[in-house]
Each structure stands twice: as C-alpha cells, then as structure tokens.
Amino acid sequence: MTLAIFDLDNTLLAGDSDHAWGEFLVEEGIVDAEEYRLANDRFYQEYLNGELDILHYLGFALQPLASHNMEELLAWREAFMEKKVRPMMQATADTLLDSHREQGHTLMIITATNRFVTEPIAEALGIEHLIATEPELVNGRYTGEVAGTPSFQDGKVARLDDWLSAHNRTLEGAWFYSDSHNDLPLLKKVDNPVAVDPDPTLEQFARDNGWKVMSLRG
C-alpha cells in the first residue's frame, strides 16, 4: 500500500495552524497579548528562516495547554477550528487528497505542530493517520513538556521510521508534499517529493533536482 504523506501548515492549509493558535489565544485574552504575540511572531520567523530551536519553541507553545484544564482547552479548540482553521481549508487540497484516495493510497499528515491543535484538523480532512509533536499528558492534564521526539526536520524522519516499523510498511512509491525547506530530510527520502507553494529555498532545491512544484492556492 503506497503512502501519500502531507505536511499540514502552508501545504494542505493556506496558513499555519500553530501560529494561528497563538493568535487565537491572544485575541481571546487567554494569554498576555503583547508579550505572547511578540514571541509567537518571533518563533514563526525563526521557523521560516530555518533557525528554529524546536525545544525552546515548544517550551513556549505548550505552556498554555499546561495552564488550563481540558474542558476549557477543548471549548477553545472548537472555537479555534471555526474562527481560524476553517478559513484556511482549501477545496484544491480536498481534490488532491481525493486523487490519492482513488488510487488506493494510505493518507497521512506529518506535522511539527502538536497533536492537540492538529488532531481535529486531520479529522476534518478525513485523514486517519497523523504524526504530530506529542504534548505530554499526565492524569488528563498537559504538563507543558514534550513526549518523545518532536516531528520536526530530522525528527519527522525518525517518527515516520517508527511508524513504518510498527505497521510493517515501507516508503516504496511514497509521496510527500510540503511547502518548507525544513522538510528536506523527509522529502529526500521518498520516491515522489512534491514542493507545494514552496518557500524560496525549497523551490530552488526542487527545481534543481527535478522535483514537481505545484500550487494549491488557486
């Protein structure tokens, strides 16, 4: 069974759900507006520049999960899906996903964004398999720590390798779609790498190596 793997933010979505979650927390008055927005924007720029210290960022990003109970978090997440995520969803992405379903491919999202934010997005897109950064959960409450390896850069390869071993699968014939040069470690491993609305670094690398370059932004 061929895997069709998709990055989420700025690939299937026309925007970044991780950054948008931070914006939502600011807009709803859940976090200190000025301080949190500045840090959220700074980390996002570091990500775009390929300079992000993922553990430093996660120490920031997971703290709001640790500061509130699950009932509050789930209510906020539902509102976040409607206010921030739904407007990012693209009919062109649905068409691409359907084309792989029609070929009998197994669909997967692999994202550096944490599971709390991304799980309902994967469900909305009808994608069963999700590899995301795992926030540590103890007795029904988030701790603010990361469980295991964050699925970022080489961590995406490591997490996918673990999944392949657990499911007795291989990457033979696999596809991977991404917008970001941060995903080059995994793009280089698949038979069918595709740059989707790529950043300049990824676009240059893709064209130099004869990879497909496409847009879902219509």
C-alpha positions as CSV (number, residue, x, y, z in Angstrom):
1,M,0.0,0.0,0.0
2,T,1.5,3.3,-1.1
3,L,1.8,6.1,1.4
4,A,0.7,9.7,0.4
5,I,2.2,11.9,3.1
6,F,1.3,15.5,3.6
7,D,2.7,18.4,5.6
8,L,-0.1,20.4,7.1
9,D,0.7,24.1,7.6
10,N,1.0,26.1,4.4
11,T,0.6,22.9,2.4
12,L,-2.9,21.4,2.9
13,L,-3.8,24.6,4.8
14,A,-3.5,28.1,3.4
15,G,-1.8,29.2,6.6
16,D,-0.1,28.0,9.7
17,S,-2.3,26.4,12.4
18,D,0.4,26.6,15.0
19,H,0.9,30.3,14.6
20,A,-2.8,30.8,14.3
21,W,-3.5,29.0,17.6
22,G,-1.1,31.5,19.2
23,E,-3.0,34.4,17.6
24,F,-6.3,32.9,18.8
25,L,-5.1,32.7,22.4
26,V,-4.1,36.4,22.1
27,E,-7.4,37.5,20.6
28,E,-9.4,35.6,23.2
29,G,-7.5,37.2,26.1
30,I,-6.2,33.8,27.2
31,V,-2.6,34.9,27.3
32,D,-0.8,38.2,27.8
33,A,-1.5,39.9,24.4
34,E,1.6,41.9,23.7
35,E,4.2,39.6,25.2
36,Y,2.8,36.4,23.7
37,R,2.2,37.9,20.2
38,L,5.8,39.2,20.0
39,A,7.2,35.7,21.0
40,N,4.8,33.9,18.7
41,D,5.8,36.0,15.7
42,R,9.5,35.7,16.5
43,F,9.4,32.0,16.7
44,Y,7.4,31.8,13.4
45,Q,10.0,33.9,11.7
46,E,12.8,31.7,13.1
47,Y,10.9,28.7,11.6
48,L,10.6,30.4,8.2
49,N,14.3,31.2,8.3
50,G,15.2,27.5,9.2
51,E,16.7,28.7,12.5
52,L,14.0,27.4,15.0
53,D,15.2,25.7,18.2
54,I,12.2,23.3,18.4
55,L,12.5,22.5,22.1
56,H,12.8,26.2,23.0
57,Y,9.7,26.9,20.9
58,L,7.7,24.0,22.4
59,G,8.5,25.2,25.9
60,F,6.7,28.4,24.9
61,A,3.9,26.8,22.7
62,L,2.8,24.1,25.2
63,Q,2.7,26.3,28.3
64,P,-0.9,27.4,27.6
65,L,-2.0,23.8,27.5
66,A,-0.5,23.2,30.9
67,S,-2.1,26.3,32.4
68,H,-5.7,25.3,31.8
69,N,-7.9,22.3,32.3
70,M,-9.0,20.0,29.5
71,E,-12.6,21.2,29.5
72,E,-11.5,24.8,28.8
73,L,-9.0,23.8,26.2
74,L,-11.5,21.7,24.2
75,A,-14.0,24.5,24.2
76,W,-11.4,26.9,22.9
77,R,-10.2,24.5,20.3
78,E,-13.7,24.1,18.9
79,A,-13.9,27.9,18.5
80,F,-10.4,28.0,17.1
81,M,-11.4,25.5,14.4
82,E,-14.3,27.6,13.3
83,K,-12.6,31.0,13.5
84,K,-9.1,30.2,12.3
85,V,-8.8,26.8,10.7
86,R,-11.9,26.6,8.5
87,P,-11.0,29.7,6.5
88,M,-7.6,28.1,5.8
89,M,-9.0,24.9,4.3
90,Q,-8.8,24.7,0.5
91,A,-11.0,22.9,-2.0
92,T,-7.9,22.2,-4.1
93,A,-6.4,20.3,-1.1
94,D,-9.6,18.2,-0.9
95,T,-9.2,17.4,-4.6
96,L,-5.6,16.3,-4.2
97,L,-6.5,14.1,-1.3
98,D,-9.3,12.5,-3.2
99,S,-7.0,11.8,-6.1
100,H,-4.8,9.7,-3.8
101,R,-7.8,8.0,-2.2
102,E,-9.0,7.0,-5.7
103,Q,-5.6,5.3,-6.3
104,G,-5.9,3.3,-3.1
105,H,-3.1,5.2,-1.3
106,T,-2.9,5.4,2.5
107,L,-3.1,9.1,3.6
108,M,-1.0,10.6,6.4
109,I,-0.3,14.0,7.8
110,I,3.1,14.5,9.4
111,T,3.5,17.9,11.1
112,A,5.7,19.6,13.7
113,T,2.5,21.2,15.1
114,N,1.3,19.5,18.3
115,R,-1.4,16.9,18.3
116,F,-3.8,18.9,20.4
117,V,-4.0,21.6,17.7
118,T,-3.9,19.2,14.7
119,E,-6.0,16.2,15.6
120,P,-9.3,17.8,14.7
121,I,-7.8,19.3,11.5
122,A,-6.8,15.8,10.4
123,E,-10.3,14.5,11.2
124,A,-11.9,17.4,9.2
125,L,-9.7,16.5,6.2
126,G,-10.7,12.8,6.6
127,I,-7.1,11.7,7.2
128,E,-6.8,8.8,9.6
129,H,-3.0,8.7,10.2
130,L,-1.4,11.7,12.0
131,I,2.1,12.0,13.2
132,A,2.4,15.2,15.2
133,T,4.5,16.5,18.1
134,E,3.1,14.9,21.2
135,P,2.4,17.1,24.3
136,E,2.9,15.1,27.5
137,L,-0.4,14.2,29.2
138,V,-0.5,13.1,32.8
139,N,-3.7,12.2,34.6
140,G,-5.8,14.1,31.9
141,R,-3.7,17.3,32.1
142,Y,-1.0,18.6,29.9
143,T,2.4,19.1,31.6
144,G,3.9,21.6,29.2
145,E,6.6,19.0,28.2
146,V,7.1,17.0,25.0
147,A,6.5,13.3,24.9
148,G,9.1,11.7,22.7
149,T,10.8,13.2,19.6
150,P,9.2,16.3,18.1
151,S,8.2,15.7,14.5
152,F,10.4,18.5,13.1
153,Q,13.1,18.3,10.4
154,D,15.0,15.1,11.0
155,G,12.5,14.3,13.7
156,K,9.9,13.7,11.1
157,V,12.1,11.0,9.5
158,A,12.6,9.4,12.9
159,R,8.9,9.4,13.8
160,L,7.9,8.1,10.4
161,D,10.5,5.3,10.6
162,D,9.0,4.3,14.0
163,W,5.5,4.3,12.4
164,L,6.7,2.2,9.4
165,S,8.3,-0.4,11.7
166,A,5.2,-0.6,13.9
167,H,2.9,-1.0,10.9
168,N,5.2,-3.2,8.8
169,R,5.2,-0.7,6.0
170,T,7.8,0.8,3.7
171,L,8.3,4.0,1.8
172,E,8.3,2.3,-1.6
173,G,6.5,4.5,-4.0
174,A,5.6,7.0,-1.3
175,W,4.7,10.7,-1.9
176,F,5.4,13.6,0.4
177,Y,4.0,17.1,-0.2
178,S,5.5,20.1,1.7
179,D,6.0,23.8,1.4
180,S,9.0,24.1,3.6
181,H,12.8,23.6,3.4
182,N,12.6,22.4,7.0
183,D,11.1,19.2,5.4
184,L,14.0,18.5,3.1
185,P,15.2,15.5,5.2
186,L,11.9,13.6,4.5
187,L,11.4,15.0,1.0
188,K,14.8,13.4,0.1
189,K,13.7,10.0,1.4
190,V,10.6,9.5,-0.7
191,D,10.2,8.4,-4.3
192,N,7.8,11.2,-5.1
193,P,8.7,14.5,-3.4
194,V,6.4,17.4,-4.2
195,A,7.0,21.1,-3.4
196,V,3.6,22.8,-2.7
197,D,3.6,26.6,-2.7
198,P,7.2,26.3,-1.6
199,D,9.4,28.8,0.2
200,P,12.2,30.1,-1.9
201,T,14.8,27.7,-0.6
202,L,12.7,24.7,-1.2
203,E,11.6,25.9,-4.6
204,Q,15.2,26.3,-5.8
205,F,16.2,22.9,-4.4
206,A,13.1,21.2,-6.0
207,R,13.8,22.8,-9.4
208,D,17.5,21.9,-9.3
209,N,16.6,18.3,-8.6
210,G,13.7,17.9,-11.0
211,W,11.0,17.6,-8.3
212,K,7.4,18.5,-9.0
213,V,6.4,22.0,-8.0
214,M,2.8,22.8,-7.6
215,S,0.3,25.2,-6.0
216,L,-2.9,24.6,-4.1
217,R,-3.7,28.3,-3.7
218,G,-5.7,28.6,-6.8
